[in-house]
Amino acid sequence: MGKITLIIVVALTLLTSSKGQIKKNQNVEILSTVWETMNNQYFDSTFNGLNWQEQYEYYKPIIESCKTNDSLYYYLNQMLFKLGVSHLGVVSAEEAGKIGDPQLFLDGTLGIDVRYLKGEAVITSVKKNSSAYNAGIKSGFTLIELNGKTIKAIAAKRKSEPTPPFNERNLTSMITQDIIRELYGTPGDTVRIHYLDAGNIEHDVAVQLKERNIFKATLLSDVPEIYVSVDKRIINDEIGYIRFDVFHPVILDTLINIINGYKHLPGLILDIRGNPGGDFDTRRTLAEQFVSGRTLFWKYKSRSGIREVFLIPPKEPYKGKLVILIDVLSGSSSEEFSGGMKAIGRATIIGQQTAGKVLTMEVVPLPEGALFVYPNQQTMTSKDEVLEAVGVIPDIKVELRKEELLKGKDSQLEKAVEYLTNEK
């Protein structure tokens, strides 16, 4: 699973919901597994200068004396999070089915997308004919409360339970995901929404979750199936637009076919905003559609050394101008892909700097269905740039603004169209 970088631990916190009593010596067994795995497989043998042995000696008696899974996972993650890196943590079996990006995993949807902008939960898009659309909810409206939870309370809780990497962008992405999670669930259930409209008038509505009608597929054997979708269109008769929500092999042929169909167009936009990552072969093969020669794309640092990954072009690659749209929810594979394309000079990156969750991971089963996720490789671009914690910095920075969303404008997409139009 080292080739998978989907952020399945995006919702992992120091707290879990498992309250069960631990079987005799189970905590000792789990600590041993976690400790030996990190000592032998964690990509950085220096642990970034942290005295790892000292951490182990401090936490060992605490962890071994834990009486419940709740406390066991709490202290294990507290120890692991000292390293400050993504794709790392222990999660209970109960939480394994709940973690991850809700827009990929959960069955019921309102048809809303949201971003946390300057301390406000602002609706960035509403799907036509969705339950939210039919309830009169529009882009630019501001969420105040969801299911009895205020946005301020949701944000405060996440701020009290941060997860690595510890930067403001990742915190924003985690708050956003916590808000989005309230907008998904079981089809037929209702979500209570308190919001402000364009005139700052308050509304309180109950909106029913509808079952999704898009494809669902398996990416990892250890986690539930995820929803996969691709959107495409041609803008102004000359710019191709493709949006996809995860790097999944099941949509790779579709993406390639769309790109091949757009080869006559002078410009192309790949929209991976909100895309949390996915499969190695998918992101590599997709990148290959845009190069004309064998190209060094990534370097992966592990205990065994540095492995180089080269792109091998197809017979007829796309040769037009390419823009990639990103934001703080573009994670893992999205960061590898966009950061790699920027480094080789093949794409112009527009949008918002990403959070920097850019490591490849392995998943180790633990007793009672718990999972231990750890990073076994560190990604570097062809220019030896480390993206973990740094993220991908756009060539053209564009923030979404509530005022423009209220007018139905997507400023990031509009900037991409403007750029490609002027670059003809």
N, C-alpha and C positions, 0 to 999 in steps of 0.2 A: 504493500500500500504506500510505499515511499513516493510513488509517482502521483499520488492524489494530494491536492492541497486545498480541497474544499474546507471551509471553516466550519466544521461541525461543532466546535467548542465555542462558537461566538457568544453563547449565552451562559457559558460556564462562570460561576462565581465561587467565592470562598464558601458559600453556604449551599447545602443540598437539602432535599426534602426527605431523605431517607432517615428514619428514626429507629430502625431495627437494631436489636441487640447483636453484638458481634459474637460469632462463634469463637471458641477457645483458640488462641494463637492465630486467628485469621488476620488480625492487624499486623502481626509480626510477618506473616507470609506476604501480605500486600506491600508493606514497607520494603521487604527484601527484594521483591520483584521490581518495584519502582526504582529503588536505589541502584541495583545491579544494572538495570537497563540504562539508566542515566550515566552511570560510570563507564559503560562499555559502548553505548550507541549514540549518546547525545553528540551533536555535531562538533561542539567546541570543547576539547579536552581541558582547556584552561578555565572553563566556566566564566569567561569574560572577567577574570580577575577575582571573582567571588571565591572566598575560602569555603569550598563545597563540603569538605570534610568537617569543618567547624559547624556548618549548618546541620549536617547529618547528626553530629554528636549532640547538638542542642535539641533537635526535634525528636530524636530516637526515643528517649524515655517518655516524652509527651504522647507520641503516637502509639507506642506500645501499651500505654495505660488507658487509651480511649475505650469507653464502654459501649459506644454506639457508632454506627456507620456515619451518622451526622458529624460527630466530632472527629472521627478518623479522617474523612474526606476534607473537612475543614482544615486540619493541620497539615495534611499532605499537600494540599494546594497552597497553603500559606508558605510552606517550605519551597515548593516548586516556583511560585510566583516571584521569589527573591531574584530569580534569573531575569525577570522582566521581558520575556520573549513570548511570542504568540505560539499557537498550536501546541500548547502544553497544559496538562491538567488531568485530574482524576474526576470522573463523573459516575454517579450511581446508575444502576439499571433503570430506576424509576425516572431519572432525569434524561437518560439517553434518548428516549422517544420524544422528549419535549424540546431538546436543545436544537440549535441550528436556525437558519434563517426561515422565519415563518412563511414568507412568500413562496418558499420552495416546498415546505413540508406539510402545511396544514390544508385541510380539505375545503373549509368554508371561507368565502371571501366577500367583502363588501365592494370590491372594485376600486379601492382607494390606494394611492401611494402618498407617503408623507416624508418630509425631511424636517429635521430640527434646526431651524434657522434663527440665530441670534436669540436663543432662549424660548422660541415659540415653535409649536408643532404645526407646520403649515402644510396644507394639502397641495401636492404638486401635480397630481393628475387624478382624474376620475374616469373610469371606463364607461363608454356609452352603453346605455341600457342595463348597467349594473344596478344593484339595489341602492347604492349610494347615489347614483345618478338620478334614479327615479324618485329619491327622497329630496331632490333639489340641492344636494351638496355639490360644490364646485371648487375648482382649483383656486388657491389663494385664501380660502376660508381657513380660520385658525381653530384648532382643537383646544378645548379648555379642560375637558374631563371625558374619560372613557370608562364605562362600566363602574362608575363610582370612584375612579382613581383620577385625581387631578394630574395634569401633565407635569406640574411642579413637583408633585410627590413622586411620580415615576422617575423624573430626572434626579431628584435628591437621593432616591434609593440607589440608583446606579452609581452616582458619585460616591456613595458610601461603600460601594462594592466594586471598585475598578478592576479590570483585568488587563494583563499586558497585551501590547506595549503601552506603557504609561505616558501617553501624550494626549493633548486636547482633541486631536482629530479622532483618535480611537474612542475616547470618551463620548464624543458626539455621535459616532457611529453606533455605539452600544446603546445610548439613550434612544436614538432613532429606532433601532431594532426592538427595544422594549416597548416603544409606542406602537410600532407596526404590529407587534405580537397581539395587542389588544384588538386589532382589526381583522384577525383571522380566527378560525376555530372550527366548530362542528356545524355543518350545514343545517339550517333550520333554527339554530339558536339566534338570539338577537343581541346586538351590541348597542348599549345606551351611549349616545353621543351628545355632548354639550359643546357647542361651537359658536364662533362669531362669524357672521357673514361679511360681505363686502362693505356694508355700512356700519360694522361693529355692533350689530344687533344680535343678541343672544338667542340661541335656539336649543331645544332639547328634544331629541328624537330617538326612537328605537328602530334600528334598521336590521333586517334579517340577513343572516349569512346565507349566501347561495353556493350550491355545489359548483366546483370548477369543471369546465369542460375541455381542459387541455391535457396533453399527454403526460403520463407519469411513468417513471423508469427508475431502475436501480443503478446507483453509482458505486456505493460501498456496501458490502455484505453485512457490515456491522451496524448500519443505520437504516432508517426507513427509506422508502422510495421518495423521489422528489418530483415536483412538477417541472416540466420543461416546455418552453415556448420560444418561438422565433417570430419576429415581426419584420416586415420589409415594405418599402415603398420607394417611389422615385419622386424627388423633390425638384420642382421647376424644370422638369424634363431633362435634367443633366446631372443630378447628384443622386447616387444610390444611398439608401439608408437601411441599415440592418441593426436590429436590437435583439439580443438574446440574453436569457436570465441566468445561465450557468454553462460552464464549459463541460458539456456532456457528449460522449461519443455517439449517442443516439441521434444527435442533430448535426453531426459533422458533415455528412453527405449533403444535407439540406443547405447548410451554410456555403459549402463549396459550390453547389449548383447555383445558388443565388449570386455569388461572386462572379461565377463564369457568365451568368446572364447579364451582369452589369459591366463587363469588360469594355464595352463600347462607350461607357460614361467616363467623363474626365475626372470626376470626383466621387469619393465613397466615404460614408460615415459609418463607423462601427460604434454603436452605443452600448457600452458595458457599465453604465451607471447602475448601481444597485446589484451588480453581479458579484457574488461572494467567492467565486473560484470554480474549482472542478478538476478535470482530468488532464494529465500531462500530455498524452498523445494528441488530445483535441487541441490544446493551445499551441502545441508545436506545429501540427499539421495546418492549422489555420494561419499561423505566421508564415508558413512556407508559401502560401498562395500569393504573397506580396514581394518575394525576392526573386532576383534574376540569376543569382549564382550561389554557390555553396557559401554559407554565411555563419560565422560564429555568433551564437545568439545568447546562450546562458553559460554560466559556470556554477557547478554545485560543489560546495565545500563540505566534506564529511571527515570522519576519523581516518578514512583510508586515503585521503588526498583530495584533489580537485578534478572533477569530471567535466569535460567540455561537451556542450551540445551544439551541433551544427544544423542549420536549415538546409534542406535539399529542395530546390525549386521544382515546380511542376513544369510541363512542357510550355504552357502558356500562362504565366502568372499575370495577375492584375498589375498594370503599370501606371495607372492614374494616380492622382493625389489622394492621400489617405488621411482622414482625421479619426482619432479615437476619443470618445467622450468618457470621462471618468468622474467619480465623486468619492466621498468618504466611505461609501458602502461598496465601492469596487475593491474587493479584497483578494489576497492570495493569488490564484491563477490570473485574475484580472490585472493585478499589479505586475506579475511576471511578464504577462503578454504586453501590456502597454509600456512598461518600463524597458522591456527588451526592444520593442519596436522604436521607441524613442532613441535608445542608445545606438542603434544601427542607422539612424537617420531616415527611417522609412515612413514614419508617421508623425503628424503634428498632434500633440496631446492637448485637449481643451477641456476645461472644467475646474475641478477642485482637487487639491492635493489629497492623496489617499492616506489611510491610517498607518500603513507599514506592517501588514501581517503577511510576511513573505518568506515562509519556510516550508519545506516539505515535511510530511509527518508520517509516523507509523502509529498503528493502533494495537495495543496489547490488552487482551481480555484479562479481567481480574475475577476473583470469586464473586458469586451471586450476581453475575451479569454486569458488574461495573466495568468501565473502560479506562485505560490509561493511554492518553495521547501525548506523544512527545515528538519534537523536531529532530530528524536524523540528518538533514542537510540544510545548509544555508545557501540561498540563491544570490548570485551576483550576475550583473549584466556583462556584456562583452567588454565593457569599459572598467570592469572590476568594481562597479558600484554596488554597495550593499543596500538593499531596499528595506530590510527589516527595520521597523521603528521610524525610518525616514519617509518611506512611501514614494510614490511617483509624483514629481512636481510637474504640473502642466507647463507646456510652452506658452499657452495663453490661459491665464487664470480668469475664470468667470464664476461668480457666485449666483445662485438663484435668489431672487428677491420677491418678497410677498407682493409688492406693488405691481410687478410685471406678471406674476402668476394670476393675479386678479383680472388682468386684461387678457388672459389666455395665452400669454407669451412664455415660451421656454427659452430663456436668454442664452443658455449654453448651446442648445441646438441651433438657435438663430446665429450665434457667433460662428459655429462650424459652417453653416451654409454661406454666411458672408465671407468667411475666409476662403472657402473653396471657389466661390464665385469670382473673387478678386484675384485668385491664383491661377486662373485659366491661362 
